[in-house]
Amino acid sequence: MSAAKPSRRSACFYVGETYDMSESVGHMLFKLVTHMRREVETRMAELDLTDAQWKPLWLLKLGRVTTAFELAREMNVDAGAMTRMVDRLAAKGLIERLRSETDRRVVHLKLTPEGDAAVEQVPHVLADANNDFLRGFTRQEWTQLKDLLQRMLVNGQELHAHNEEGR
């Protein structure tokens, strides 16, 4: 199996012969996301919400989804797993199911007042956790970090689009 050839516009910051995973941006980002996720999970547990529970509530609150199918697609999980999660959220009294009046096959999800109260805390928890990870950064460094990460995301999207074209 031959290694993929870099494109003409690729940077050459890493060399295969001397590659050190601990110096890899991807590895560092993976470790950072792992630590951030654990911290958010710990803080959400204080609200009696798991990682798998606060995200659907937040997506419903934002209006980005209205059905279990849309939630599954947005969160990249299978429909069966999402149905079980919706069951748990409904059992906790955080969401309710409402059958569509125009299409009886469609079941909309709605936050209950308890769910709305719980999800109101989510952005505060996320902001606090992110701020704790950014301790010691200046506003300029924070802005620069976001800009650099955005550039990497754009590069990744371009690579993905290029790979999809080649299929």
Backbone hydrogen bonds in HBPLUS format (Angstrom, degrees):
<---DONOR---> <-ACCEPTOR-->    atom                        ^
c    i                          cat <-CA-CA->   ^        H-A-AA   ^      H-
h    n   atom  resd res      DA  || num        DHA   H-A  angle D-A-AA Bond
n    s   type  num  typ     dist DA aas  dist angle  dist       angle   num
A0010-SER N   A0007-SER O   3.08 MM   3  5.33 166.7  2.10 112.8 116.7     1
A0018-THR N   A0015-VAL O   3.01 MM   3  5.59 139.2  2.18 116.0 126.8     2
A0019-TYR N   A0016-GLY O   3.38 MM   3  4.99 169.3  2.39  99.7 102.5     3
A0023-GLU N   A0020-ASP O   2.84 MM   3  5.47 154.3  1.90 120.9 129.1     4
A0024-SER N   A0021-MET O   2.93 MM   3  5.00 162.0  1.96 109.9 115.6     5
A0028-MET N   A0024-SER O   2.93 MM   4  6.20 163.8  1.96 153.5 158.0     6
A0029-LEU N   A0025-VAL O   2.81 MM   4  6.01 160.8  1.85 154.4 159.9     7
A0030-PHE N   A0026-GLY O   2.91 MM   4  6.08 156.4  1.96 145.6 152.4     8
A0031-LYS N   A0027-HIS O   2.93 MM   4  6.21 163.7  1.96 152.0 155.8     9
A0032-LEU N   A0028-MET O   2.85 MM   4  6.04 158.6  1.89 148.4 155.0    10
A0033-VAL N   A0029-LEU O   2.83 MM   4  6.03 167.1  1.84 155.3 158.1    11
A0034-THR N   A0030-PHE O   2.96 MM   4  6.14 156.3  2.01 147.1 154.1    12
A0035-HIS N   A0031-LYS O   2.94 MM   4  6.23 161.8  1.98 152.0 156.0    13
A0036-MET N   A0032-LEU O   2.83 MM   4  6.05 163.6  1.86 155.9 161.1    14
A0037-ARG N   A0033-VAL O   2.82 MM   4  5.88 159.8  1.86 148.6 154.4    15
A0038-ARG N   A0034-THR O   3.04 MM   4  6.26 160.6  2.08 147.3 152.2    16
A0039-GLU N   A0035-HIS O   3.04 MM   4  6.26 159.5  2.08 147.3 152.8    17
A0040-VAL N   A0036-MET O   2.89 MM   4  6.14 163.3  1.92 154.1 158.5    18
A0041-GLU N   A0037-ARG O   2.83 MM   4  6.02 160.5  1.87 151.0 156.9    19
A0042-THR N   A0038-ARG O   2.95 MM   4  6.18 155.7  2.01 147.4 153.6    20
A0043-ARG N   A0039-GLU O   3.01 MM   4  6.29 159.5  2.06 149.5 154.8    21
A0044-MET N   A0040-VAL O   2.77 MM   4  5.95 156.1  1.83 154.5 161.6    22
A0045-ALA N   A0041-GLU O   2.95 MM   4  6.05 142.9  2.09 141.9 151.3    23
A0046-GLU N   A0043-ARG O   3.22 MM   3  5.45 139.4  2.39  99.8 109.9    24
A0047-LEU N   A0044-MET O   2.78 MM   3  5.15 146.0  1.90 108.1 119.2    25
A0049-LEU N   A0044-MET O   3.06 MM   5  5.26 162.5  2.09 132.1 133.8    26
A0048-ASP N   A0045-ALA O   2.90 MM   3  4.66 157.7  1.95 102.8 107.8    27
A0053-GLN N   A0050-THR O   3.04 MM   3  5.04 142.3  2.18  97.0 108.5    28
A0054-TRP N   A0050-THR O   3.04 MM   4  6.28 165.1  2.06 165.5 165.2    29
A0057-LEU N   A0053-GLN O   3.42 MM   4  6.59 165.1  2.44 148.7 153.0    30
A0058-TRP N   A0054-TRP O   2.85 MM   4  6.01 156.7  1.91 151.0 157.8    31
A0059-LEU N   A0055-LYS O   2.90 MM   4  6.15 162.0  1.93 156.7 161.2    32
A0060-LEU N   A0056-PRO O   2.94 MM   4  6.13 154.5  2.00 147.7 154.3    33
A0061-LYS N   A0057-LEU O   2.89 MM   4  6.13 158.2  1.94 147.6 154.0    34
A0062-LEU N   A0058-TRP O   2.89 MM   4  6.13 154.0  1.95 150.7 157.4    35
A0064-ARG N   A0059-LEU O   3.13 MM   5  5.52 138.7  2.31 162.3 164.7    36
A0063-GLY N   A0060-LEU O   3.03 MM   3  5.08 143.9  2.17  99.0 110.1    37
A0109-LEU N   A0066-THR O   2.64 MM  43  5.43 155.1  1.70 155.5 160.0    38
A0071-LEU N   A0067-THR O   3.00 MM   4  6.30 154.9  2.07 145.8 153.3    39
A0072-ALA N   A0068-ALA O   2.86 MM   4  6.10 163.1  1.89 152.8 156.6    40
A0073-ARG N   A0069-PHE O   3.03 MM   4  6.29 162.2  2.07 149.9 154.4    41
A0074-GLU N   A0070-GLU O   2.88 MM   4  6.01 165.2  1.90 150.7 155.2    42
A0075-MET N   A0071-LEU O   2.83 MM   4  5.94 156.5  1.89 154.6 160.7    43
A0076-ASN N   A0072-ALA O   2.86 MM   4  5.67 109.2  2.37 135.1 150.6    44
A0077-VAL N   A0072-ALA O   2.99 MM   5  5.00 161.4  2.02 139.9 145.6    45
A0076-ASN N   A0073-ARG O   3.30 MM   3  5.02 151.6  2.39  94.2 102.4    46
A0082-MET N   A0078-ASP O   3.09 MM   4  6.43 156.7  2.15 151.2 158.4    47
A0083-THR N   A0079-ALA O   2.85 MM   4  6.07 151.6  1.93 148.0 156.0    48
A0084-ARG N   A0080-GLY O   3.07 MM   4  6.37 157.3  2.13 147.4 152.7    49
A0085-MET N   A0081-ALA O   3.00 MM   4  6.28 150.4  2.09 142.7 151.2    50
A0086-VAL N   A0082-MET O   2.82 MM   4  6.07 160.5  1.86 153.7 158.7    51
A0087-ASP N   A0083-THR O   2.91 MM   4  6.15 153.1  1.98 145.2 152.9    52
A0088-ARG N   A0084-ARG O   3.03 MM   4  6.35 153.5  2.10 143.8 150.0    53
A0089-LEU N   A0085-MET O   2.90 MM   4  6.21 161.6  1.93 154.5 159.5    54
A0090-ALA N   A0086-VAL O   2.84 MM   4  6.00 154.1  1.91 149.4 156.8    55
A0091-ALA N   A0087-ASP O   2.85 MM   4  6.07 154.8  1.92 146.0 153.5    56
A0092-LYS N   A0088-ARG O   2.98 MM   4  6.22 140.3  2.14 142.1 152.4    57
A0094-LEU N   A0089-LEU O   2.93 MM   5  5.41 159.4  1.97 168.6 161.8    58
A0093-GLY N   A0090-ALA O   2.91 MM   3  4.96 151.9  1.99 102.3 111.3    59
A0112-THR N   A0094-LEU O   3.00 MM  18  5.29 169.8  2.01 121.6 123.6    60
A0096-GLU N   A0110-LYS O   2.76 MM  14  5.33 149.5  1.86 151.9 162.4    61
A0110-LYS N   A0096-GLU O   2.92 MM  14  5.33 151.7  2.00 153.4 160.4    62
A0098-LEU N   A0108-HIS O   2.76 MM  10  5.03 162.1  1.79 149.1 152.6    63
A0108-HIS N   A0098-LEU O   2.73 MM  10  5.03 154.0  1.79 156.8 148.5    64
A0100-SER N   A0106-VAL O   2.85 MM   6  5.44 173.2  1.85 158.7 156.6    65
A0106-VAL N   A0103-ASP O   2.92 MM   3  5.69 162.1  1.95 127.7 132.8    66
A0116-ASP N   A0112-THR O   2.78 MM   4  6.03 159.5  1.82 159.2 165.0    67
A0117-ALA N   A0113-PRO O   2.96 MM   4  6.15 153.3  2.04 141.5 148.4    68
A0118-ALA N   A0114-GLU O   2.97 MM   4  6.21 155.4  2.03 144.8 151.6    69
A0119-VAL N   A0115-GLY O   2.90 MM   4  6.07 165.2  1.92 151.9 155.8    70
A0120-GLU N   A0116-ASP O   3.08 MM   4  6.15 132.5  2.31 138.5 149.7    71
A0121-GLN N   A0118-ALA O   3.18 MM   3  5.82 153.5  2.26 113.1 119.6    72
A0122-VAL N   A0119-VAL O   3.12 MM   3  5.15 141.8  2.27 100.3 110.9    73
A0124-HIS N   A0121-GLN O   3.10 MM   3  5.40 122.5  2.44 106.3 120.9    74
A0125-VAL N   A0121-GLN O   3.04 MM   4  6.34 157.6  2.09 158.5 165.5    75
A0126-LEU N   A0122-VAL O   2.96 MM   4  6.18 169.3  1.97 162.5 165.1    76
A0127-ALA N   A0123-PRO O   2.89 MM   4  5.92 159.2  1.93 140.8 147.1    77
A0128-ASP N   A0124-HIS O   2.96 MM   4  6.07 164.7  1.98 146.7 151.2    78
A0129-ALA N   A0125-VAL O   2.96 MM   4  6.13 164.2  1.99 152.0 156.4    79
A0130-ASN N   A0126-LEU O   2.94 MM   4  6.09 169.1  1.95 152.2 155.5    80
A0131-ASN N   A0127-ALA O   2.86 MM   4  5.99 162.9  1.88 151.4 156.8    81
A0132-ASP N   A0128-ASP O   2.94 MM   4  6.16 150.4  2.03 145.8 153.6    82
A0133-PHE N   A0129-ALA O   3.12 MM   4  6.46 148.5  2.22 147.4 155.5    83
A0133-PHE N   A0130-ASN O   3.12 MM   3  5.17 120.9  2.49  96.4 110.9    84
A0134-LEU N   A0130-ASN O   3.03 MM   4  6.29 128.9  2.30 140.9 155.4    85
A0134-LEU N   A0131-ASN O   3.10 MM   3  4.93 132.9  2.33  91.5 104.9    86
A0135-ARG N   A0132-ASP O   3.39 MM   3  5.20 162.6  2.42 101.5 102.9    87
A0137-PHE N   A0134-LEU O   2.97 MM   3  5.59 160.9  2.00 145.3 145.9    88
A0142-TRP N   A0138-THR O   2.92 MM   4  6.19 157.4  1.97 151.4 157.9    89
A0143-THR N   A0139-ARG O   2.92 MM   4  6.15 161.4  1.95 150.8 155.4    90
A0144-GLN N   A0140-GLN O   2.88 MM   4  6.07 160.9  1.91 148.7 154.5    91
A0145-LEU N   A0141-GLU O   2.81 MM   4  5.97 159.7  1.85 148.8 154.3    92
A0146-LYS N   A0142-TRP O   3.03 MM   4  6.28 164.1  2.06 149.7 153.4    93
A0147-ASP N   A0143-THR O   2.96 MM   4  6.20 159.1  2.00 149.4 155.5    94
A0148-LEU N   A0144-GLN O   2.85 MM   4  6.09 162.1  1.88 155.4 159.9    95
A0149-LEU N   A0145-LEU O   2.92 MM   4  6.11 165.5  1.94 154.7 158.7    96
A0150-GLN N   A0146-LYS O   2.89 MM   4  6.04 153.8  1.96 145.8 153.5    97
A0151-ARG N   A0147-ASP O   3.00 MM   4  6.28 152.4  2.08 146.3 153.2    98
A0152-MET N   A0148-LEU O   3.06 MM   4  6.41 155.4  2.12 147.5 153.9    99
A0153-LEU N   A0149-LEU O   2.89 MM   4  6.19 152.9  1.96 148.2 156.2   100
A0154-VAL N   A0150-GLN O   2.94 MM   4  6.22 157.5  1.99 150.7 156.2   101
A0155-ASN N   A0151-ARG O   2.98 MM   4  6.26 160.5  2.02 148.4 153.7   102
A0156-GLY N   A0152-MET O   2.88 MM   4  6.14 156.5  1.93 148.1 154.7   103
A0157-GLN N   A0153-LEU O   2.86 MM   4  6.14 154.0  1.93 150.2 157.2   104
A0158-GLU N   A0154-VAL O   2.91 MM   4  6.17 155.7  1.97 151.5 158.1   105
A0159-LEU N   A0155-ASN O   2.92 MM   4  6.20 156.9  1.97 149.4 155.8   106
A0160-HIS N   A0156-GLY O   2.93 MM   4  6.13 159.3  1.98 146.7 152.5   107
A0161-ALA N   A0157-GLN O   2.92 MM   4  6.10 162.2  1.95 147.8 152.6   108
A0162-HIS N   A0158-GLU O   2.87 MM   4  6.05 158.6  1.92 148.3 154.5   109
A0163-ASN N   A0159-LEU O   2.86 MM   4  6.08 157.3  1.92 149.9 156.2   110
A0164-GLU N   A0160-HIS O   2.89 MM   4  6.13 151.1  1.98 148.5 156.7   111
A0165-GLU N   A0161-ALA O   3.01 MM   4  6.26 149.8  2.10 145.2 153.0   112
A0166-GLY N   A0162-HIS O   3.17 MM   4  6.43 142.7  2.32 140.7 150.2   113
A0167-ARG N   A0164-GLU O   3.27 MM   3  5.41 160.8  2.31 103.6 109.3   114
